[in-house]
């Protein structure tokens, strides 16, 4: 095989070696798994409201339960399998946030609880939090100024 010399040759080589992604199937899986997670959250919310909790307390319970279950599934190495199957459908809801905290904590546990778990826990979620908070403040300022 002759060496690759141009960007076009490299692009052709990558296209030939890369498998095609089943986009429609991936979108469908993300849609129904994300919908299932949200439906489970709605069932928990309705149950909490039925038991007499107010709206604020019920939504807090839903968040805690979904985060706890996602953290547990991450610890049992099941969430990664769900994420591989459903993609963004499992990562976009609050369950993805739990996974982004627990995964680095598990990975760096061998480095100790302070420098490993504590120091590396937010390596994935940290940038998401920073940019999410900054963009929400910016949008809030724009909304306040123009509305």
C-alpha positions as CSV (number, residue, x, y, z in Angstrom):
1,X,0.0,0.0,0.0
2,X,1.4,3.4,-1.0
3,X,1.6,6.1,1.7
4,X,-1.2,8.7,2.0
5,X,0.0,12.1,0.7
6,X,-3.0,14.4,0.4
7,X,-6.0,15.3,2.5
8,X,-8.3,13.9,-0.1
9,X,-6.5,10.5,-0.1
10,X,-6.8,10.5,3.7
11,X,-10.5,11.4,3.6
12,X,-11.1,8.6,1.0
13,X,-9.2,6.1,3.2
14,X,-11.2,7.0,6.3
15,X,-14.5,6.8,4.4
16,X,-13.6,3.4,3.2
17,X,-12.5,2.1,6.6
18,X,-15.3,3.7,8.7
19,X,-18.5,1.8,9.2
20,X,-21.7,3.7,8.2
21,X,-23.7,4.9,11.2
22,X,-27.4,3.8,11.2
23,X,-28.7,7.3,11.9
24,X,-32.4,6.6,11.7
25,X,-32.1,3.6,14.1
26,X,-29.9,5.6,16.5
27,X,-32.4,8.5,16.6
28,X,-35.3,6.1,17.2
29,X,-33.5,4.4,20.1
30,X,-32.6,7.8,21.6
31,X,-36.2,9.0,21.3
32,X,-37.9,6.0,22.9
33,X,-35.3,5.5,25.7
34,X,-35.3,9.3,26.5
35,X,-39.1,9.2,26.4
36,X,-39.2,6.2,28.7
37,X,-36.9,7.9,31.2
38,X,-39.1,11.0,31.2
39,X,-42.2,8.8,31.5
40,X,-40.7,7.1,34.6
41,X,-40.0,10.6,36.0
42,X,-43.7,11.6,35.3
43,X,-45.0,8.4,37.0
44,X,-42.8,9.2,40.1
45,X,-44.1,12.8,40.1
46,X,-47.7,11.8,39.8
47,X,-47.2,9.3,42.7
48,X,-45.6,11.9,44.9
49,X,-48.5,14.4,44.1
50,X,-51.0,11.6,44.9
51,X,-49.3,11.0,48.2
52,X,-49.8,14.6,49.1
53,X,-46.5,16.3,48.4
54,X,-46.6,19.8,46.9
55,X,-45.3,20.4,43.4
56,X,-41.9,21.7,44.5
57,X,-41.2,18.7,46.9
58,X,-42.5,16.2,44.3
59,X,-40.2,17.5,41.6
60,X,-37.3,17.4,44.0
61,X,-38.1,13.8,44.8
62,X,-38.2,13.0,41.0
63,X,-34.7,14.5,40.5
64,X,-33.3,12.7,43.5
65,X,-34.7,9.3,42.5
66,X,-33.6,9.6,38.8
67,X,-30.1,10.7,39.8
68,X,-29.8,8.0,42.4
69,X,-31.0,5.2,40.0
70,X,-28.6,6.5,37.3
71,X,-25.7,6.6,39.8
72,X,-26.5,3.1,40.9
73,X,-26.7,1.8,37.3
74,X,-23.4,3.5,36.5
75,X,-21.8,1.8,39.5
76,X,-23.1,-1.5,38.3
77,X,-21.8,-0.8,34.8
78,X,-25.3,-1.0,33.3
79,X,-25.7,2.7,32.4
80,X,-22.8,2.5,29.9
81,X,-24.7,-0.3,28.1
82,X,-27.9,1.8,28.1
83,X,-25.9,4.8,26.9
84,X,-24.3,2.8,24.1
85,X,-27.7,1.6,22.9
86,X,-29.7,4.9,23.4
87,X,-27.0,7.6,23.0
88,X,-28.3,11.0,23.8
89,X,-31.7,9.5,24.8
90,X,-30.1,8.4,28.1
91,X,-27.5,11.2,28.4
92,X,-29.7,14.3,27.9
93,X,-32.1,13.8,30.8
94,X,-30.8,14.3,34.4
95,X,-29.6,10.7,34.3
96,X,-26.7,11.7,32.1
97,X,-25.6,14.3,34.7
98,X,-25.5,11.6,37.3
99,X,-23.5,9.4,35.0
100,X,-21.0,12.2,34.3
101,X,-20.3,12.6,38.0
102,X,-20.1,8.9,39.0
103,X,-18.1,7.6,36.1
104,X,-14.9,9.7,36.8
105,X,-15.3,9.0,40.5
106,X,-15.2,5.3,39.9
107,X,-12.4,5.5,37.4
108,X,-10.1,7.5,39.7
109,X,-11.0,5.7,43.0
110,X,-7.6,4.0,42.9
111,X,-5.9,7.4,43.3
112,X,-7.6,7.9,46.7
113,X,-10.7,9.6,47.9
114,X,-9.3,13.1,48.1
115,X,-7.1,13.4,45.0
116,X,-8.8,10.7,43.0
117,X,-12.6,10.7,43.7
118,X,-12.8,14.3,45.0
119,X,-10.4,15.9,42.6
120,X,-11.6,14.1,39.4
121,X,-15.3,13.8,40.0
122,X,-16.3,16.9,38.1
123,X,-13.8,16.5,35.2
124,X,-16.7,15.6,32.8
125,X,-19.6,17.6,34.4
126,X,-17.5,20.6,35.4
127,X,-17.4,22.2,31.9
128,X,-21.1,21.4,31.4
129,X,-22.0,23.2,34.6
130,X,-19.8,26.2,33.9
131,X,-21.1,26.7,30.3
132,X,-24.7,25.9,31.3
133,X,-24.7,28.4,34.2
134,X,-23.0,31.1,32.1
135,X,-25.3,30.7,29.1
136,X,-28.4,30.7,31.4
137,X,-27.2,34.0,33.0
138,X,-26.5,35.5,29.6
139,X,-30.0,34.5,28.3
140,X,-31.5,35.8,31.5
141,X,-29.8,39.2,31.0
142,X,-30.9,39.3,27.4
143,X,-34.5,38.5,28.3
144,X,-34.5,41.1,31.1
145,X,-33.1,43.8,28.7
146,X,-35.4,43.1,25.7
147,X,-38.6,41.8,27.2
